[in-house]
């Protein structure tokens, strides 16, 4: 069963809407990009290249988060840039990561699903995880088979590769969250070699 974060209703003075790729506002429980509008939303950022506007002509800020509304409450599904598109179907990395975390031998919270070939007709994904069996070739292979099986059951898709790393190898944010894009970049050659 998939679980998503329910953030609640927008704060006073903020409006939220869900917008599809076609630019149209989505109905309740239809997934799209979360957009916000209100006084608390920044009008722009100052970069080394100068100011950058963040709002459209009507004041809407595109968050880059995917989600939907239920009774006015915002539900987060994930980041648009992290979604893996397989045969026209959206697969959320969190679903792959939860399935991987459920396998014995995988360090809890230390599994990352990364998309490969983003934006191409045939996107793929890999699983990169930390485990105490890292370095033991036979144990790594057995763990990779278990992860592949569990992921396939969960999302009806098979990872291109499963890379097993020792504890402390995954790039993380200062708050301890795994970084998908940084993981894909740092381990790209090894992901390709393990396929």
N, CA, C and O of each residue as an XYZ file, in Angstrom:
780
protein
N       0.851     -1.184      0.000
C       0.000      0.000      0.000
C       0.889      1.237      0.000
O       1.826      1.328      0.793
N       0.610      2.163     -0.860
C       1.389      3.389     -0.987
C       0.891      4.403      0.034
O      -0.316      4.573      0.199
N       1.807      5.076      0.717
C       1.457      6.133      1.650
C       2.125      7.431      1.243
O       3.322      7.452      0.958
N       1.370      8.506      1.214
C       1.916      9.803      0.864
C       1.733     10.755      2.037
O       0.878     10.542      2.897
N       2.538     11.797      2.063
C       2.469     12.799      3.124
C       1.295     13.741      2.879
O       1.190     14.353      1.817
N       0.412     13.852      3.872
C      -0.697     14.799      3.818
C      -0.244     16.031      4.596
O      -0.028     15.963      5.806
N      -0.102     17.151      3.900
C       0.413     18.359      4.531
C      -0.663     19.194      5.202
O      -0.352     20.054      6.026
N      -1.914     18.957      4.866
C      -2.997     19.760      5.414
C      -3.363     20.880      4.460
O      -2.932     20.904      3.307
N      -4.158     21.800      4.958
C      -4.622     22.932      4.148
C      -3.536     24.011      4.094
O      -2.728     24.133      5.014
N      -3.525     24.794      3.003
C      -2.572     25.902      2.939
C      -2.804     26.886      4.091
O      -3.930     27.034      4.566
N      -1.752     27.546      4.531
C      -1.862     28.560      5.578
C      -2.723     29.717      5.093
O      -2.896     29.921      3.892
N      -3.258     30.469      6.046
C      -4.051     31.650      5.683
C      -3.232     32.553      4.774
O      -2.050     32.786      5.024
N      -3.857     33.057      3.727
C      -3.190     33.945      2.790
C      -2.516     33.221      1.635
O      -1.983     33.861      0.729
N      -2.534     31.891      1.658
C      -1.951     31.099      0.570
C      -3.044     30.322     -0.150
O      -4.003     29.855      0.465
N      -2.884     30.193     -1.450
C      -3.766     29.363     -2.262
C      -2.914     28.258     -2.876
O      -1.729     28.453     -3.148
N      -3.521     27.110     -3.090
C      -2.838     25.994     -3.743
C      -3.716     25.465     -4.860
O      -4.944     25.467     -4.769
N      -3.059     25.013     -5.912
C      -3.772     24.352     -7.004
C      -2.849     23.279     -7.563
O      -1.637     23.301     -7.350
N      -3.449     22.346     -8.278
C      -2.706     21.264     -8.927
C      -2.878     21.450    -10.427
O      -3.994     21.598    -10.925
N      -1.748     21.440    -11.143
C      -1.774     21.699    -12.577
C      -1.111     20.544    -13.320
O      -0.038     20.078    -12.936
N      -1.763     20.090    -14.385
C      -1.224     19.011    -15.205
C      -0.217     19.519    -16.217
O      -0.021     20.726    -16.361
N       0.419     18.594    -16.915
C       1.390     18.948    -17.952
C       0.766     19.810    -19.051
O       1.458     20.570    -19.728
N      -0.547     19.679    -19.215
C      -1.243     20.442    -20.246
C      -1.590     21.867    -19.799
O      -2.178     22.628    -20.567
N      -1.230     22.231    -18.562
C      -1.495     23.573    -18.048
C      -2.857     23.743    -17.417
O      -3.176     24.819    -16.910
N      -3.664     22.699    -17.439
C      -5.016     22.781    -16.871
C      -5.015     22.388    -15.402
O      -4.250     21.525    -14.971
N      -5.891     23.041    -14.643
C      -6.043     22.721    -13.230
C      -6.683     21.345    -13.095
O      -7.665     21.041    -13.772
N      -6.132     20.530    -12.231
C      -6.616     19.168    -12.013
C      -7.751     19.140    -10.985
O      -7.850     20.005    -10.116
N      -8.594     18.127    -11.112
C      -9.678     17.912    -10.162
C      -9.111     17.260     -8.898
O      -7.952     16.848     -8.864
N      -9.936     17.176     -7.879
C      -9.528     16.536     -6.631
C      -9.035     15.111     -6.894
O      -9.623     14.373     -7.684
N      -7.962     14.746     -6.230
C      -7.315     13.424     -6.309
C      -6.639     13.144     -7.657
O      -6.245     12.007     -7.915
N      -6.498     14.145     -8.509
C      -5.748     13.993     -9.756
C      -4.365     14.579     -9.552
O      -4.223     15.727     -9.132
N      -3.350     13.789     -9.850
C      -1.972     14.196     -9.619
C      -1.494     15.187    -10.665
O      -1.790     15.054    -11.853
N      -0.760     16.168    -10.208
C      -0.127     17.171    -11.056
C       0.886     17.937    -10.229
O       1.197     17.561     -9.098
N       1.401     19.020    -10.806
C       2.371     19.831    -10.061
C       1.645     20.748     -9.090
O       0.631     21.354     -9.436
N       2.163     20.845     -7.887
C       1.590     21.731     -6.873
C       2.085     23.146     -7.136
O       3.285     23.391     -7.259
N       1.125     24.079     -7.218
C       1.467     25.489     -7.378
C       0.856     26.278     -6.225
O      -0.243     25.979     -5.757
N       1.594     27.292     -5.779
C       1.150     28.117     -4.664
C       1.103     29.580     -5.077
O       1.834     30.021     -5.964
N       0.206     30.337     -4.397
C       0.103     31.777     -4.652
C      -0.272     32.454     -3.340
O      -1.083     31.942     -2.568
N       0.339     33.623     -3.103
C       0.021     34.399     -1.905
C       1.180     35.294     -1.520
O       2.254     35.238     -2.119
N       0.948     36.132     -0.500
C       1.962     37.100     -0.090
C       3.243     36.447      0.412
O       4.323     37.019      0.262
N       3.145     35.267      1.001
C       4.318     34.607      1.568
C       5.198     33.936      0.511
O       6.300     33.484      0.820
N       4.722     33.871     -0.721
C       5.476     33.212     -1.795
C       6.465     34.212     -2.389
O       6.091     35.313     -2.793
N       7.709     33.814     -2.432
C       8.740     34.710     -2.952
C       8.503     35.049     -4.418
O       8.136     34.177     -5.206
N       8.710     36.313     -4.788
C       8.528     36.685     -6.190
C       9.723     36.293     -7.055
O       9.626     36.282     -8.282
N      10.854     35.972     -6.413
C      12.026     35.609     -7.195
C      13.228     35.304     -6.324
O      13.178     35.395     -5.097
N      14.310     34.940     -6.996
C      15.576     34.642     -6.337
C      16.648     35.534     -6.928
O      16.570     35.942     -8.087
N      17.647     35.828     -6.119
C      18.800     36.552     -6.613
C      19.911     35.539     -6.845
O      20.350     34.866     -5.913
N      20.358     35.435     -8.079
C      21.413     34.484     -8.430
C      22.658     35.249     -8.859
O      22.624     36.475     -8.965
N      23.747     34.548     -9.103
C      24.972     35.200     -9.567
C      24.754     35.859    -10.925
O      25.478     36.785    -11.291
N      23.763     35.385    -11.669
C      23.450     35.969    -12.977
C      22.377     37.052    -12.895
O      21.939     37.577    -13.918
N      21.957     37.381    -11.680
C      20.931     38.396    -11.499
C      19.630     37.807    -10.988
O      19.560     36.612    -10.699
N      18.593     38.638    -10.874
C      17.309     38.157    -10.346
C      16.594     37.214    -11.314
O      16.681     37.356    -12.534
N      15.887     36.249    -10.729
C      15.104     35.281    -11.495
C      13.690     35.267    -10.927
O      13.505     35.029     -9.733
N      12.700     35.519    -11.766
C      11.304     35.474    -11.334
C      10.898     34.036    -11.045
O      11.334     33.107    -11.726
N      10.056     33.860    -10.024
C       9.571     32.519     -9.691
C       8.080     32.360     -9.943
O       7.568     31.240     -9.925
N       7.379     33.453    -10.176
C       5.934     33.395    -10.348
C       5.544     33.656    -11.798
O       6.242     34.353    -12.535
N       4.398     33.071    -12.190
C       3.891     33.368    -13.525
C       3.145     34.705    -13.501
O       3.134     35.385    -12.474
N       2.532     35.081    -14.601
C       1.854     36.377    -14.714
C       0.696     36.531    -13.728
O       0.276     37.650    -13.432
N       0.179     35.403    -13.218
C      -0.953     35.445    -12.279
C      -0.514     35.211    -10.837
O      -1.348     35.062     -9.945
N       0.797     35.180    -10.614
C       1.316     35.038     -9.251
C       1.496     33.621     -8.764
O       1.785     33.417     -7.584
N       1.333     32.613     -9.642
C       1.478     31.215     -9.221
C       2.954     30.789     -9.261
O       3.675     31.065    -10.220
N       3.370     30.119     -8.205
C       4.730     29.596     -8.071
C       4.685     28.080     -8.276
O       4.001     27.373     -7.536
N       5.403     27.587     -9.269
C       5.475     26.143     -9.539
C       6.517     25.531     -8.601
O       7.700     25.857     -8.693
N       6.085     24.653     -7.705
C       6.971     24.119     -6.662
C       7.914     23.031     -7.145
O       8.969     22.813     -6.549
N       7.539     22.338     -8.232
C       8.329     21.182     -8.655
C       7.916     19.907     -7.934
O       8.445     18.831     -8.209
N       6.961     20.034     -7.002
C       6.440     18.875     -6.283
C       5.193     18.360     -6.971
O       4.384     19.135     -7.481
N       5.045     17.042     -6.980
C       3.830     16.427     -7.509
C       2.919     16.077     -6.348
O       3.376     15.669     -5.281
N       1.635     16.241     -6.569
C       0.686     15.908     -5.519
C      -0.731     16.092     -6.004
O      -0.986     16.224     -7.201
N      -1.653     16.098     -5.051
C      -3.059     16.298     -5.363
C      -3.749     16.895     -4.146
O      -3.164     16.982     -3.067
N      -4.991     17.302     -4.331
C      -5.783     17.868     -3.244
C      -6.891     16.902     -2.848
O      -7.499     16.245     -3.692
N      -7.138     16.831     -1.541
C      -8.259     16.071     -0.991
C      -8.921     16.955      0.052
O      -8.311     17.278      1.072
N     -10.153     17.344     -0.193
C     -10.877     18.233      0.720
C     -10.050     19.470      1.070
O     -10.057     19.921      2.215
N      -9.342     20.016      0.085
C      -8.546     21.217      0.299
C      -7.187     20.971      0.927
O      -6.406     21.907      1.095
N      -6.893     19.724      1.277
C      -5.600     19.390      1.869
C      -4.624     18.957      0.774
O      -5.001     18.274     -0.178
N      -3.380     19.362      0.928
C      -2.344     19.024     -0.045
C      -1.715     17.683      0.314
O      -1.337     17.446      1.461
N      -1.611     16.807     -0.692
C      -0.958     15.511     -0.527
C       0.249     15.491     -1.473
O       0.111     15.733     -2.672
N       1.418     15.203     -0.925
C       2.656     15.187     -1.712
C       2.946     13.766     -2.190
O       2.920     12.822     -1.400
N       3.223     13.617     -3.493
C       3.606     12.318     -4.072
C       5.115     12.220     -4.295
O       5.680     11.129     -4.221
N       5.763     13.336     -4.563
C       7.199     13.321     -4.815
C       7.610     14.517     -5.658
O       6.803     15.401     -5.944
N       8.871     14.529     -6.050
C       9.407     15.601     -6.881
C       9.243     15.232     -8.352
O       9.499     14.094     -8.745
N       8.822     16.183     -9.148
C       8.611     15.936    -10.578
C       9.885     15.429    -11.240
O       9.824     14.540    -12.091
N      11.032     15.974    -10.868
C      12.281     15.587    -11.520
C      12.745     14.180    -11.137
O      13.622     13.621    -11.794
N      12.160     13.598    -10.073
C      12.564     12.265     -9.625
C      11.679     11.144    -10.171
O      12.068      9.977    -10.127
N      10.493     11.483    -10.686
C       9.564     10.460    -11.169
C      10.193      9.698    -12.328
O      10.799     10.289    -13.222
N      10.042      8.389    -12.299
C      10.575      7.510    -13.338
C       9.407      7.140    -14.248
O       8.380      6.651    -13.777
N       9.562      7.373    -15.546
C       8.487      7.085    -16.495
C       8.849      5.816    -17.258
O       9.812      5.785    -18.024
N       8.062      4.778    -17.033
C       8.299      3.481    -17.659
C       7.100      3.113    -18.516
O       6.021      2.840    -17.992
N       7.281      3.104    -19.818
C       6.193      2.753    -20.722
C       4.983      3.651    -20.549
O       3.849      3.182    -20.638
N       5.208      4.945    -20.303
C       4.111      5.882    -20.135
C       3.503      5.878    -18.752
O       2.527      6.588    -18.504
N       4.056      5.097    -17.848
C       3.532      4.978    -16.486
C       4.487      5.649    -15.515
O       5.698      5.438    -15.585
N       3.943      6.467    -14.600
C       4.765      7.113    -13.582
C       5.048      6.146    -12.442
O       4.133      5.563    -11.860
N       6.322      5.988    -12.135
C       6.742      5.170    -11.001
C       7.460      6.106    -10.036
O       8.414      6.785    -10.415
N       7.000      6.139     -8.790
C       7.580      7.026     -7.800
C       8.764      6.341     -7.116
O       8.650      5.197     -6.676
N       9.895      7.035     -7.026
C      11.074      6.449     -6.385
C      10.803      5.964     -4.967
O      11.382      4.971     -4.527
N       9.930      6.656     -4.254
C       9.637      6.249     -2.877
C       9.047      4.842     -2.820
O       9.310      4.107     -1.868
N       8.254      4.453     -3.820
C       7.695      3.097     -3.844
C       8.806      2.057     -3.999
O       8.784      1.008     -3.354
N       9.769      2.361     -4.856
C      10.902      1.454     -5.066
C      11.756      1.391     -3.802
O      12.206      0.319     -3.396
N      11.970      2.540     -3.194
C      12.808      2.603     -1.990
C      12.163      1.883     -0.810
O      12.854      1.210     -0.045
N      10.858      2.016     -0.656
C      10.164      1.285      0.422
C      10.281     -0.220      0.222
O      10.525     -0.961      1.174
N      10.108     -0.663     -1.004
C      10.224     -2.091     -1.301
C      11.639     -2.576     -0.996
O      11.821     -3.654     -0.432
N      12.624     -1.791     -1.363
C      14.026     -2.154     -1.118
C      14.322     -2.189      0.371
O      14.986     -3.110      0.846
N      13.842     -1.205      1.114
C      14.069     -1.148      2.562
C      13.499     -2.366      3.284
O      13.972     -2.720      4.364
N      12.495     -3.008      2.703
C      11.857     -4.158      3.334
C      12.683     -5.446      3.213
O      12.344     -6.456      3.828
N      13.746     -5.415      2.438
C      14.590     -6.606      2.242
C      15.619     -6.680      3.356
O      16.310     -5.703      3.641
N      15.718     -7.854      3.989
C      16.725     -8.060      5.027
C      18.115     -7.828      4.454
O      18.445     -8.306      3.368
N      18.922     -7.085      5.205
C      20.279     -6.806      4.765
C      20.462     -5.409      4.204
O      21.591     -4.948      4.036
N      19.354     -4.726      3.912
C      19.423     -3.356      3.417
C      19.322     -2.428      4.628
O      18.416     -2.570      5.449
N      20.246     -1.487      4.735
C      20.200     -0.526      5.836
C      18.968      0.355      5.676
O      18.797      1.010      4.648
N      18.118      0.369      6.683
C      16.865      1.124      6.639
C      17.127      2.591      6.305
O      17.992      3.232      6.902
N      16.365      3.110      5.342
C      16.491      4.498      4.947
C      17.706      4.799      4.090
O      18.021      5.960      3.827
N      18.388      3.745      3.656
C      19.611      3.932      2.872
C      19.524      3.198      1.538
O      20.441      2.484      1.133
N      18.397      3.397      0.876
C      18.204      2.862     -0.470
C      17.694      4.000     -1.346
O      16.835      4.777     -0.931
N      18.225      4.090     -2.549
C      17.857      5.166     -3.457
C      17.503      4.579     -4.818
O      18.234      3.758     -5.372
N      16.364      5.022     -5.341
C      15.988      4.677     -6.717
C      16.365      5.864     -7.587
O      15.923      6.988     -7.348
N      17.176      5.608     -8.585
C      17.605      6.696     -9.470
C      17.178      6.389    -10.892
O      17.264      5.249    -11.351
N      16.720      7.415    -11.579
C      16.315      7.198    -12.966
C      17.515      7.388    -13.875
O      18.384      8.228    -13.640
N      17.528      6.591    -14.903
C      18.584      6.629    -15.904
C      17.945      7.010    -17.226
O      16.777      6.702    -17.463
N      18.682      7.662    -18.068
C      18.178      8.053    -19.391
C      16.925      8.914    -19.277
O      15.977      8.741    -20.042
N      16.923      9.840    -18.324
C      15.759     10.699    -18.092
C      15.363     11.432    -19.366
O      16.203     12.001    -20.062
N      14.067     11.409    -19.654
C      13.539     12.127    -20.801
C      13.623     11.382    -22.115
O      13.160     11.886    -23.138
N      14.199     10.198    -22.113
C      14.268      9.422    -23.350
C      13.047      8.525    -23.455
O      12.266      8.411    -22.510
N      12.887      7.896    -24.596
C      11.733      7.008    -24.797
C      11.785      5.801    -23.891
O      10.747      5.253    -23.520
N      12.983      5.382    -23.532
C      13.117      4.173    -22.708
C      13.877      4.470    -21.427
O      15.027      4.062    -21.265
N      13.220      5.190    -20.512
C      13.849      5.444    -19.222
C      14.048      4.120    -18.495
O      13.308      3.157    -18.695
N      15.049      4.104    -17.662
C      15.330      2.942    -16.813
C      15.591      3.467    -15.408
O      15.690      4.674    -15.188
N      15.701      2.542    -14.467
C      16.064      2.963    -13.118
C      17.000      1.933    -12.503
O      17.036      0.768    -12.899
N      17.747      2.403    -11.532
C      18.646      1.538    -10.772
C      18.352      1.732     -9.296
O      17.780      2.744     -8.890
N      18.745      0.759     -8.505
C      18.641      0.861     -7.052
C      20.060      0.868     -6.498
O      20.866     -0.009     -6.809
N      20.349      1.855     -5.684
C      21.638      1.956     -5.014
C      21.345      1.901     -3.520
O      20.518      2.660     -3.016
N      22.022      1.003     -2.813
C      21.702      0.795     -1.406
C      22.959      0.561     -0.589
O      24.020      0.232     -1.121
N      22.817      0.735      0.698
C      23.896      0.423      1.633
C      23.557     -0.853      2.378
O      22.403     -1.103      2.726
N      24.598     -1.666      2.620
C      24.411     -2.927      3.337
C      25.726     -3.354      3.981
O      26.810     -2.995      3.521
N      25.604     -4.123      5.049
C      26.796     -4.662      5.701
C      27.430     -5.779      4.872
O      28.558     -6.179      5.159
N      26.735     -6.294      3.849
C      27.303     -7.353      3.008
C      28.160     -6.789      1.874
O      28.731     -7.553      1.097
N      28.256     -5.457      1.770
C      29.061     -4.844      0.712
C      30.488     -5.381      0.781
O      31.095     -5.439      1.850
N      31.004     -5.766     -0.366
C      32.351     -6.317     -0.440
C      32.388     -7.826     -0.545
O      33.402     -8.395     -0.949
N      31.292     -8.484     -0.184
C      31.166     -9.937     -0.306
C      30.387    -10.202     -1.596
O      29.165    -10.060     -1.624
N      31.083    -10.583     -2.649
C      30.493    -10.701     -3.977
C      29.260    -11.593     -4.002
O      28.239    -11.223     -4.582
N      29.342    -12.759     -3.380
C      28.198    -13.684     -3.378
C      27.020    -13.106     -2.606
O      25.879    -13.187     -3.062
N      27.288    -12.522     -1.442
C      26.215    -11.946     -0.627
C      25.586    -10.743     -1.329
O      24.373    -10.542     -1.253
N      26.406     -9.945     -2.009
C      25.881     -8.810     -2.770
C      24.941     -9.290     -3.878
O      23.871     -8.718     -4.085
N      25.348    -10.339     -4.581
C      24.528    -10.869     -5.679
C      23.200    -11.400     -5.149
O      22.152    -11.184     -5.759
N      23.245    -12.097     -4.009
C      22.011    -12.630     -3.417
C      21.095    -11.487     -2.982
O      19.884    -11.541     -3.200
N      21.671    -10.460     -2.371
C      20.881     -9.306     -1.945
C      20.275     -8.596     -3.156
O      19.112     -8.194     -3.121
N      21.049     -8.442     -4.210
C      20.552     -7.797     -5.430
C      19.377     -8.582     -6.016
O      18.412     -7.981     -6.488
N      19.446     -9.907     -5.990
C      18.325    -10.726     -6.497
C      17.072    -10.520     -5.646
O      15.968    -10.411     -6.179
N      17.243    -10.467     -4.321
C      16.102    -10.258     -3.430
C      15.479     -8.879     -3.651
O      14.257     -8.737     -3.683
N      16.332     -7.870     -3.801
C      15.836     -6.511     -4.036
C      15.089     -6.457     -5.366
O      14.002     -5.885     -5.446
N      15.664     -7.048     -6.403
C      15.022     -7.060     -7.719
C      13.639     -7.694     -7.635
O      12.678     -7.170     -8.200
N      13.537     -8.809     -6.940
C      12.259     -9.501     -6.791
C      11.244     -8.648     -6.042
O      10.092     -8.541     -6.461
N      11.663     -8.045     -4.941
C      10.753     -7.234     -4.128
C      10.295     -5.987     -4.884
O       9.126     -5.609     -4.817
N      11.215     -5.357     -5.597
C      10.870     -4.154     -6.369
C       9.902     -4.513     -7.490
O       8.938     -3.791     -7.745
N      10.168     -5.631     -8.155
C       9.274     -6.043     -9.246
C       7.853     -6.292     -8.736
O       6.880     -5.931     -9.398
N       7.738     -6.910     -7.561
C       6.421     -7.125     -6.945
C       5.732     -5.795     -6.644
O       4.524     -5.655     -6.836
N       6.508     -4.826     -6.173
C       5.943     -3.548     -5.726
C       5.523     -2.635     -6.870
O       4.472     -1.999     -6.794
N       6.329     -2.560     -7.933
C       6.052     -1.568     -8.983
C       5.903     -2.179    -10.371
O       5.764     -1.457    -11.358
N       5.932     -3.496    -10.447
C       5.794     -4.206    -11.719
C       6.835     -3.747    -12.733
O       6.541     -3.573    -13.916
N       8.043     -3.559    -12.248
C       9.167     -3.184    -13.108
C      10.450     -3.661    -12.439
O      10.559     -3.723    -11.214
N      11.400     -3.990    -13.275
C      12.660     -4.544    -12.800
C      13.756     -3.488    -12.899
O      13.876     -2.813    -13.921
N      14.566     -3.339    -11.827
C      15.666     -2.374    -11.921
C      16.694     -2.785    -12.963
O      16.958     -3.971    -13.158
N      17.262     -1.804    -13.621
C      18.330     -2.043    -14.586
C      19.534     -2.652    -13.872
O      20.199     -3.546    -14.396
N      19.798     -2.154    -12.674
C      20.880     -2.711    -11.866
C      20.626     -2.407    -10.399
O      19.861     -1.504    -10.057
N      21.283     -3.179     -9.539
C      21.251     -2.962     -8.095
C      22.701     -2.867     -7.640
O      23.475     -3.810     -7.801
N      23.058     -1.730     -7.077
C      24.421     -1.490     -6.623
C      24.450     -1.503     -5.107
O      23.724     -0.743     -4.465
N      25.280     -2.358     -4.528
C      25.390     -2.501     -3.074
C      26.654     -1.777     -2.614
O      27.752     -2.045     -3.103
N      26.481     -0.857     -1.667
C      27.578     -0.047     -1.150
C      27.736     -0.229      0.359
O      26.787     -0.627      1.035
N      28.920      0.057      0.891
C      29.094      0.002      2.346
C      28.421      1.190      3.034
O      28.101      2.198      2.403
N      28.219      1.046      4.322
C      27.614      2.085      5.159
C      28.338      3.416      4.964
O      29.567      3.470      4.920
N      27.549      4.490      4.847
C      28.109      5.830      4.742
C      28.471      6.259      3.338
O      29.099      7.304      3.164
N      28.095      5.486      2.324
C      28.480      5.788      0.943
C      27.516      6.707      0.204
O      27.929      7.420     -0.711
N      26.245      6.706      0.578
C      25.251      7.487     -0.159
C      25.358      8.974      0.153
O      25.498      9.351      1.316
N      25.293      9.819     -0.868
C      25.263     11.258     -0.634
C      23.958     11.639      0.074
O      22.884     11.152     -0.279
N      24.067     12.514      1.072
C      22.883     12.928      1.829
C      22.871     14.428      2.030
O      23.897     15.099      1.924
N      21.685     14.937      2.324
C      21.540     16.351      2.668
C      22.028     16.541      4.104
O      22.238     15.561      4.818
N      22.211     17.792      4.531
C      22.616     18.026      5.927
C      21.628     17.448      6.941
O      22.009     17.123      8.066
N      20.345     17.318      6.538
C      19.344     16.757      7.454
C      19.276     15.233      7.386
O      18.472     14.620      8.087
N      20.116     14.615      6.545
C      20.187     13.156      6.506
C      19.353     12.480      5.435
O      19.283     11.252      5.408
N      18.717     13.241      4.550
C      17.933     12.634      3.468
C      18.870     12.227      2.332
O      19.838     12.923      2.027
N      18.563     11.088      1.713
C      19.376     10.653      0.577
C      19.123     11.583     -0.610
O      18.028     12.120     -0.775
N      20.155     11.758     -1.426
C      20.082     12.655     -2.585
C      20.110     11.813     -3.857
O      21.149     11.265     -4.226
N      18.970     11.716     -4.519
C      18.845     10.848     -5.694
C      19.741     11.298     -6.849
O      20.510     10.503     -7.390
N      19.638     12.567     -7.221
C      20.406     13.048     -8.381
C      21.909     12.936     -8.119
O      22.666     12.542     -9.005
N      22.332     13.276     -6.922
C      23.761     13.186     -6.585
C      24.223     11.736     -6.592
O      25.346     11.446     -7.004
N      23.368     10.825     -6.140
C      23.700      9.401     -6.155
C      23.858      8.916     -7.593
O      24.816      8.215     -7.917
N      22.920      9.292     -8.446
C      22.991      8.878     -9.856
C      24.264      9.385    -10.502
O      24.921      8.658    -11.247
N      24.614     10.627    -10.219
C      25.811     11.216    -10.823
C      27.086     10.562    -10.292
O      27.980     10.211    -11.061
N      27.160     10.403     -8.978
C      28.381      9.866     -8.363
C      28.643      8.412     -8.743
O      29.794      8.010     -8.906
N      27.578      7.624     -8.886
C      27.753      6.186     -9.107
C      27.354      5.724    -10.509
O      27.200      4.524    -10.738
N      27.185      6.653    -11.444
C      26.724      6.297    -12.786
C      27.569      5.193    -13.432
O      27.012      4.226    -13.951
N      28.878      5.316    -13.411
C      29.733      4.308    -14.050
C      29.586      2.947    -13.396
O      29.554      1.929    -14.089
N      29.498      2.912    -12.091
C      29.342      1.636    -11.394
C      27.955      1.038    -11.625
O      27.816     -0.181    -11.726
N      26.931      1.885    -11.709
C      25.583      1.400    -12.018
C      25.583      0.721    -13.380
O      25.049     -0.377    -13.533
N      26.176      1.368    -14.357
C      26.233      0.807    -15.711
C      27.046     -0.489    -15.741
O      26.701     -1.414    -16.477
N      28.116     -0.565    -14.954
C      28.985     -1.748    -14.939
C      28.313     -2.945    -14.282
O      28.617     -4.088    -14.621
N      27.386     -2.691    -13.331
C      26.742     -3.791    -12.599
C      25.555     -4.392    -13.333
O      25.002     -5.399    -12.892
N      25.163     -3.798    -14.429
C      23.963     -4.284    -15.129
C      24.205     -5.650    -15.753
O      23.307     -6.211    -16.380
